[in-house]
Amino acid sequence: MHIKEAIRSRRAVKNFDPAHKISAAEQAELFGLAQQSPSSFNIQHWRFVNVTDTATRQAIQDAAWGQAQVTEASLLLVLCADIAAWSKQPERYFASAPQPVRDALVPMIKPFYEGREQVQRDEAMRSVGLVAQTLMLAAKGMGYDTCPMIGFDAGKVGEIIKLPADHAIGMLIVVGKATKPAHPKGGYLPLSTIVVENHF
Ligand SMILES: Cc1cc2nc3c(=O)[nH]c(=O)nc-3n(C[C@H](O)[C@H](O)[C@H](O)COP(=O)(O)O)c2cc1C
């Protein structure tokens, strides 16, 4: 599928075939494509909690206003961010880079984030947003549909997945085979509203 077609046809789907299974190989391909996303200093804050346990899925659905797609889709992913990833062995983010690149970039990470809690969290959420969209487009390209979700009690879901204190939940994403098309599109703002030339 061409990237333009994937972008235009990706929709937030709510109805999925509960019998469809996504193989381990396809899951690995999906996560491998998603992780090609950009992140500041290549920190890769994203962590995907792949909820495979039926009772855990049900508990998350209960914390998500009973949304059907939480249990009906083939995959339920809790997209989390490690807010403190910048401080955890940052040399691993350039493990494959040429030595001069590693030597230049790794020492820049700590001074940029240390003591700047808002920046640390903003950065983590930027990374989750980028990986989420890459994951959804990759799924579309693989013949699957998705739904991103923030309609849930983040505190409760955090407890269910035992979210570490220095992590945050960005959103849920489900992936699977649609059984019904998404609702008609809500419509888009005019480009003249969203594109600002030079300054506001
Ligand atoms: C961060 C985020 C949270 C969302 N939360 C929900 C949700 O909880 N439940 C739901 O059915 N759709 C949810 N949506 C889907 C949006 O309603 C949908 O993306 C939007 O209406 C545009 O439609 P489209 O994605 O089909 O183009 C969410 C989307 C995003 C990006």
PDBQT file of the ligand as one rigid body, heavy atoms in Angstrom, charges set to zero:
ROOT
HETATM    1  C1  LIG A 301      -5.326  10.558  21.488  1.00  0.00    +0.000 C 
HETATM    2  C2  LIG A 301      -6.609  10.031  20.897  1.00  0.00    +0.000 A 
HETATM    3  C3  LIG A 301      -7.564   9.518  21.753  1.00  0.00    +0.000 A 
HETATM    4  C4  LIG A 301      -8.740   8.970  21.240  1.00  0.00    +0.000 A 
HETATM    5  N1  LIG A 301      -9.614   8.372  22.090  1.00  0.00    +0.000 NA
HETATM    6  C5  LIG A 301     -10.643   7.649  21.571  1.00  0.00    +0.000 A 
HETATM    7  C6  LIG A 301     -11.427   6.830  22.415  1.00  0.00    +0.000 A 
HETATM    8  O1  LIG A 301     -11.221   6.728  23.618  1.00  0.00    +0.000 OA
HETATM    9  N2  LIG A 301     -12.422   6.122  21.848  1.00  0.00    +0.000 N 
HETATM   10  C7  LIG A 301     -12.689   6.171  20.519  1.00  0.00    +0.000 A 
HETATM   11  O2  LIG A 301     -13.611   5.491  20.067  1.00  0.00    +0.000 OA
HETATM   12  N3  LIG A 301     -11.945   6.953  19.689  1.00  0.00    +0.000 NA
HETATM   13  C8  LIG A 301     -10.926   7.661  20.191  1.00  0.00    +0.000 A 
HETATM   14  N4  LIG A 301     -10.124   8.405  19.357  1.00  0.00    +0.000 N 
HETATM   15  C9  LIG A 301     -10.417   8.434  17.921  1.00  0.00    +0.000 C 
HETATM   16  C10 LIG A 301     -10.821   9.836  17.445  1.00  0.00    +0.000 C 
HETATM   17  O3  LIG A 301     -12.149  10.100  17.808  1.00  0.00    +0.000 OA
HETATM   18  C11 LIG A 301     -10.608   9.873  15.935  1.00  0.00    +0.000 C 
HETATM   19  O4  LIG A 301      -9.241   9.685  15.663  1.00  0.00    +0.000 OA
HETATM   20  C12 LIG A 301     -11.060  11.188  15.309  1.00  0.00    +0.000 C 
HETATM   21  O5  LIG A 301     -12.451  11.360  15.447  1.00  0.00    +0.000 OA
HETATM   22  C13 LIG A 301     -10.710  11.257  13.824  1.00  0.00    +0.000 C 
HETATM   23  O6  LIG A 301     -11.248  10.142  13.144  1.00  0.00    +0.000 OA
HETATM   24  P1  LIG A 301     -10.307   9.157  12.305  1.00  0.00    +0.000 P 
HETATM   25  O7  LIG A 301      -9.172   8.747  13.205  1.00  0.00    +0.000 OA
HETATM   26  O8  LIG A 301     -11.199   7.991  11.941  1.00  0.00    +0.000 OA
HETATM   27  O9  LIG A 301      -9.825   9.899  11.107  1.00  0.00    +0.000 OA
HETATM   28  C14 LIG A 301      -8.974   8.995  19.846  1.00  0.00    +0.000 A 
HETATM   29  C15 LIG A 301      -8.003   9.541  19.003  1.00  0.00    +0.000 A 
HETATM   30  C16 LIG A 301      -6.826  10.029  19.519  1.00  0.00    +0.000 A 
HETATM   31  C17 LIG A 301      -5.776  10.536  18.586  1.00  0.00    +0.000 C 
ENDROOT
TORSDOF 0
